[in-house]
């Protein structure tokens, strides 16, 4: 277990050099698919960013394994549960398809409260236990209904096409039993399930480039090899995340997925060429004081930004940035409330210095009196 530090000043960044960390230990329980060796020269501070001289505002939650894409929840028992990706080093070079992100299972993290010791639980679900899945178990999320916990996950089938699966457990940490088929009508990646105050649940999903959203622009999968980062006319509306209301069984859609429109201050759709504001991946929704907040990653510009609406379908009006770029190419997050305070879960590459071997962190965030998020900078770059 690893104790992490939370610093209340979102703008406080130390600026000296960090010490090297020992290699990440092999986790207890089932063996990794590949060795999790710590790269030489990695920059890290395993005992807490406040102890000194580090370009990082927060320390990794755990160092036993590499973790990313944290979906954080506080269930009825009052404990914080984080559902991350579990990064491994498969020896695959970086590419725009994200082939190097070759994750094969999920392990849940939990803690009693912010700042408490973190438990790394046993494998919650493995690709070997999902009949339809072949590879790349990317960013998951979870939901709870009537005492059953649901794990939602993207994975590629044997043809290399992403779909979204569902699995169930009577424990928030698993193990989870996967449905035999992916959710009908699902595609792309990054599922995020939001429970509204009326008891309805909605899944938001999608991601461009390696997430394949652009391949579904016509409603059918297009396997054209040029459709990797080619998203069409920069002056055209950007590809948008998708939304579908969940059925009562929580493992199927009650409706066809539709676009979640993100618009500017004039009500016009954010454009494909607007890389500072357009949707790339990692949709996440919170409802705060009657307003719906959609936050997401801009991908190649590396911001976490957000937009607001008066209903879960949108349109969502762009508001600004929540998180400045972190160390590493990807930026992926979740936002949760704990005892009246708001926290941002995110990842960077402090432990490894490599884009595909990430580590999850947390930091407090603040809403202004106007209901806007203050921008957080967790990495000085020095």
C-alpha positions in Angstrom: 0.0 0.0 0.0 1.1 3.5 -0.7 0.2 6.7 1.1 -0.2 9.7 -1.1 -0.2 13.4 -0.4 -2.9 15.9 -1.2 -2.0 19.5 -1.3 -4.8 22.0 -0.9 -3.2 24.8 -3.0 -4.0 23.9 -6.6 -1.3 26.3 -7.9 1.5 25.3 -5.6 4.2 23.6 -7.7 7.7 22.7 -6.5 10.4 23.3 -9.0 13.5 21.3 -8.2 14.6 17.9 -9.4 13.1 14.7 -8.1 15.0 11.7 -6.8 15.0 8.4 -8.6 12.6 5.7 -7.5 13.2 1.9 -7.1 11.5 -0.3 -9.7 7.8 -0.9 -9.2 7.3 -4.1 -7.3 5.6 -7.1 -8.7 2.0 -7.2 -7.4 0.7 -9.8 -5.1 -1.7 -12.4 -6.5 -1.8 -13.4 -10.2 1.4 -12.9 -12.2 1.6 -10.1 -14.8 1.3 -10.9 -18.5 4.7 -9.3 -18.8 7.4 -8.1 -16.4 6.7 -4.7 -14.8 10.2 -3.4 -14.7 10.9 0.2 -13.7 12.8 2.0 -16.6 16.2 3.3 -15.6 16.3 7.0 -14.8 12.6 7.3 -14.0 11.7 10.4 -12.1 9.5 9.9 -9.1 8.9 10.8 -5.5 7.2 7.8 -3.8 6.6 9.2 -0.4 4.7 12.4 -1.2 5.2 15.5 -3.3 5.1 17.8 -0.3 8.4 16.3 1.1 10.4 18.3 -1.4 11.7 19.5 -4.6 9.6 17.8 -7.3 7.9 19.0 -10.4 4.8 17.0 -9.4 2.1 18.4 -7.2 0.9 15.0 -6.1 2.5 11.5 -5.5 1.3 8.3 -7.2 -1.5 6.5 -5.2 0.3 3.2 -5.7 3.7 2.1 -7.0 3.1 -1.7 -7.0 1.6 -1.6 -10.5 1.1 0.9 -13.3 -2.4 2.4 -13.4 -4.2 5.0 -15.6 -7.6 6.4 -16.6 -9.0 6.5 -13.1 -12.8 6.4 -12.7 -13.5 7.3 -9.0 -16.7 6.6 -7.0 -17.8 6.8 -3.4 -20.3 4.0 -2.8 -22.8 3.6 0.1 -20.1 2.3 2.4 -18.4 5.7 2.3 -15.1 4.2 0.9 -13.5 5.6 -2.2 -13.1 3.1 -5.1 -11.0 3.8 -8.2 -11.5 1.7 -11.3 -8.3 2.3 -13.4 -6.7 0.8 -16.5 -3.8 -1.5 -15.6 -0.8 -0.6 -17.8 1.7 -3.2 -18.8 4.8 -3.1 -20.9 4.2 -5.3 -24.0 7.2 -4.0 -25.8 5.1 -2.4 -28.6 6.4 0.9 -30.1 4.2 4.0 -29.8 1.8 4.7 -32.7 -1.4 6.8 -33.3 -3.6 3.8 -32.9 -2.5 3.3 -29.3 -1.3 -0.2 -30.0 1.3 0.2 -27.2 -1.6 0.3 -24.6 -1.9 -3.4 -24.5 -3.7 -3.8 -21.1 -5.2 -7.2 -20.3 -7.0 -6.9 -17.0 -8.4 -4.6 -14.3 -7.5 -4.2 -10.6 -9.5 -1.9 -8.3 -8.0 0.6 -5.9 -9.7 1.6 -2.7 -9.2 3.8 0.3 -11.1 5.0 3.4 -10.7 8.7 2.6 -8.5 11.1 0.7 -4.9 10.7 2.1 -5.5 7.2 3.5 -3.6 4.1 2.6 -4.6 2.6 -0.7 -5.4 -1.1 -1.2 -4.6 -2.7 -4.5 -7.2 -5.5 -4.9 -6.8 -8.7 -6.8 -7.7 -9.0 -10.5 -11.3 -7.9 -11.0 -11.6 -9.0 -14.6 -9.2 -10.4 -17.2 -9.5 -10.4 -21.0 -9.2 -14.2 -20.7 -12.6 -14.3 -18.9 -14.4 -12.2 -21.6 -15.7 -14.5 -24.4 -15.8 -11.9 -27.1 -12.7 -9.8 -26.2 -9.3 -10.4 -27.7 -7.1 -7.5 -26.5 -6.6 -3.9 -25.2 -8.8 -3.6 -22.2 -8.8 0.2 -22.0 -10.3 2.8 -19.6 -13.2 1.3 -17.6 -16.0 2.7 -15.4 -18.3 1.2 -12.8 -21.9 1.7 -11.5 -24.0 0.4 -8.6 -27.7 -0.5 -8.6 -29.7 -2.4 -6.0 -26.5 -3.9 -4.5 -25.0 -5.1 -7.7 -21.8 -3.6 -9.1 -21.4 -3.2 -12.8 -18.0 -2.9 -14.5 -18.0 -1.3 -18.0 -15.0 -1.8 -20.2 -13.9 -1.4 -23.9 -12.0 -4.1 -25.6 -11.2 -5.1 -29.2 -12.8 -8.2 -30.6 -10.9 -10.7 -32.8 -11.3 -8.4 -35.8 -9.7 -5.5 -34.0 -12.9 -3.6 -33.5 -13.7 -1.9 -30.2 -16.9 -2.6 -28.4 -18.0 -2.0 -24.8 -18.7 -4.9 -22.4 -20.4 -5.2 -19.1 -19.6 -7.4 -16.1 -21.3 -7.8 -12.7 -20.3 -8.6 -9.1 -21.8 -8.5 -5.6 -18.6 -6.7 -4.5 -17.3 -3.3 -5.6 -13.8 -4.9 -6.1 -14.9 -8.0 -8.0 -14.2 -10.5 -9.3 -16.7 -9.5 -12.0 -18.4 -11.9 -14.4 -18.6 -10.7 -17.9 -21.7 -10.8 -20.1 -21.1 -13.2 -23.0 -21.5 -10.5 -25.7 -20.7 -6.8 -25.8 -23.5 -4.3 -25.3 -25.6 -4.3 -28.4 -25.1 -1.1 -30.3 -21.9 -0.2 -28.5 -18.7 0.8 -30.2 -15.5 2.9 -29.6 -14.2 3.2 -26.1 -14.1 5.1 -22.7 -17.5 4.2 -21.2 -18.6 6.4 -18.4 -21.9 5.7 -16.6 -23.7 8.6 -14.8 -26.6 8.1 -12.4 -29.1 11.0 -12.4 -31.1 12.0 -9.4 -34.3 10.4 -10.9 -32.6 7.0 -10.9 -31.9 6.9 -14.6 -28.4 5.8 -15.8 -26.7 7.1 -18.9 -23.6 5.9 -20.6 -21.3 8.4 -22.3 -18.6 6.9 -24.5 -16.3 7.5 -27.5 -12.8 8.5 -28.5 -11.1 9.4 -31.8 -7.9 8.2 -33.4 -7.2 4.8 -31.8 -10.6 4.9 -30.1 -12.2 4.4 -33.6 -15.0 6.9 -33.2 -14.2 8.3 -36.7 -14.7 4.9 -38.2 -18.4 5.0 -37.1 -19.2 8.4 -38.5 -21.6 6.9 -41.1 -23.2 4.5 -38.6 -21.3 1.5 -39.8 -17.7 0.5 -39.2 -15.2 1.7 -41.8 -11.9 -0.2 -41.9 -10.1 2.3 -44.3 -6.5 2.3 -43.0 -6.3 6.1 -43.6 -9.0 6.7 -40.9 -6.6 7.0 -38.0 -6.2 10.7 -37.4 -8.0 12.0 -40.6 -11.1 13.5 -39.2 -12.2 15.5 -42.2 -12.6 19.2 -42.7 -11.2 21.3 -39.9 -14.1 23.8 -40.4 -16.8 21.1 -39.9 -18.3 20.3 -36.6 -16.1 18.0 -34.6 -17.0 14.4 -33.8 -18.9 14.3 -30.5 -19.1 11.8 -27.7 -22.0 9.5 -27.6 -24.8 9.0 -25.0 -27.3 6.2 -24.5 -29.7 5.7 -21.6 -29.2 2.3 -19.9 -31.9 -0.3 -19.7 -33.2 -1.5 -16.3 -30.9 -4.5 -16.5 -27.8 -2.1 -16.6 -26.1 -4.4 -19.3 -27.9 -3.1 -22.4 -29.0 0.2 -24.0 -32.6 1.4 -23.8 -32.1 3.5 -26.9 -29.8 4.1 -29.9 -26.7 6.1 -29.0 -26.8 9.7 -30.1 -24.3 12.6 -30.3 -23.7 14.7 -27.2 -23.3 18.2 -28.8 -20.6 20.5 -27.4 -21.0 24.1 -28.5 -19.3 27.4 -28.0 -20.6 30.5 -26.3 -22.6 31.3 -29.5 -24.3 27.9 -29.5 -22.3 26.8 -32.6 -20.7 23.3 -32.5 -17.1 23.1 -31.6 -15.1 22.5 -34.8 -12.8 19.7 -35.9 -9.8 22.0 -36.1 -10.3 23.5 -32.7 -7.9 21.1 -30.9 -7.9 23.1 -27.7 -11.6 22.5 -27.2 -12.8 19.6 -29.3 -13.6 16.2 -27.8 -10.9 13.5 -28.1 -11.7 11.0 -25.4 -12.5 10.5 -21.7 -16.0 11.8 -21.3 -17.1 12.2 -17.6 -20.4 13.7 -16.2 -21.2 15.2 -12.8 -24.4 16.9 -11.7 -23.8 19.8 -9.4 -26.6 22.1 -8.1 -28.8 21.1 -11.0 -26.2 21.7 -13.7 -24.7 18.9 -15.7 -20.9 19.1 -16.2 -19.3 17.2 -19.1 -15.5 17.0 -18.8 -13.3 15.4 -21.3 -9.7 15.2 -22.8 -8.7 17.2 -25.8 -6.1 14.5 -26.7 -3.2 15.9 -28.7 -3.3 19.3 -26.9 -3.5 17.4 -23.6 -6.1 19.4 -21.7 -9.0 18.3 -19.5 -11.8 20.8 -20.3 -15.5 21.0 -19.5 -18.9 22.1 -20.7 -22.2 22.5 -19.0 -25.9 21.8 -19.8 -29.3 21.7 -18.2 -30.0 18.1 -19.1 -27.9 14.9 -19.6 -28.2 15.0 -23.4 -27.0 18.5 -23.9 -26.1 20.6 -25.8 -23.2 21.3 -23.5 -21.7 24.8 -23.6 -17.9 25.0 -23.4 -16.7 26.7 -20.2 -12.9 26.2 -19.9 -10.1 24.0 -18.7 -10.0 21.9 -15.6 -6.5 20.4 -15.9 -3.4 21.6 -17.6 -1.2 19.1 -19.5 0.5 16.4 -17.3 3.7 14.6 -17.9 3.0 12.0 -20.6 1.0 12.1 -23.8 -2.4 11.1 -22.4 -4.6 13.0 -20.0 -7.6 11.2 -18.5 -9.5 11.9 -15.4 -12.6 11.6 -13.2 -14.2 14.1 -10.7 -15.9 13.0 -7.5 -17.2 14.4 -4.2 -16.2 13.3 -0.8 -17.9 14.7 2.3 -18.6 18.0 0.6 -15.2 18.5 -1.1 -14.4 17.9 -4.8 -11.5 15.9 -6.0 -9.9 15.2 -9.4 -8.4 11.8 -10.1 -5.9 11.8 -13.0 -2.7 10.1 -14.2 0.7 11.0 -15.4 4.0 9.2 -16.1 6.0 10.1 -13.0 7.1 6.6 -12.1 8.2 5.4 -15.6 8.6 8.5 -17.8 7.0 6.4 -20.6 3.6 7.2 -22.2 2.2 3.7 -21.8 3.2 3.1 -18.2 1.2 5.6 -16.1 0.3 6.1 -12.5 -2.9 7.4 -10.9 -3.0 10.4 -8.6 -5.6 12.7 -6.9 -5.8 16.3 -6.1 -8.5 18.6 -4.6 -10.3 20.9 -7.0 -12.6 23.9 -6.3 -15.8 25.3 -7.7 -16.1 29.1 -7.7 -19.3 30.8 -6.5 -20.3 31.1 -10.2 -20.2 27.3 -10.5 -17.0 27.2 -12.6 -14.0 24.9 -12.0 -10.7 26.5 -11.1 -8.0 25.3 -13.4 -5.4 23.0 -11.8 -1.8 22.7 -12.8 -0.2 19.6 -11.3 3.1 19.6 -13.2 5.6 22.4 -13.4 7.7 20.7 -16.1 11.0 21.6 -14.3 
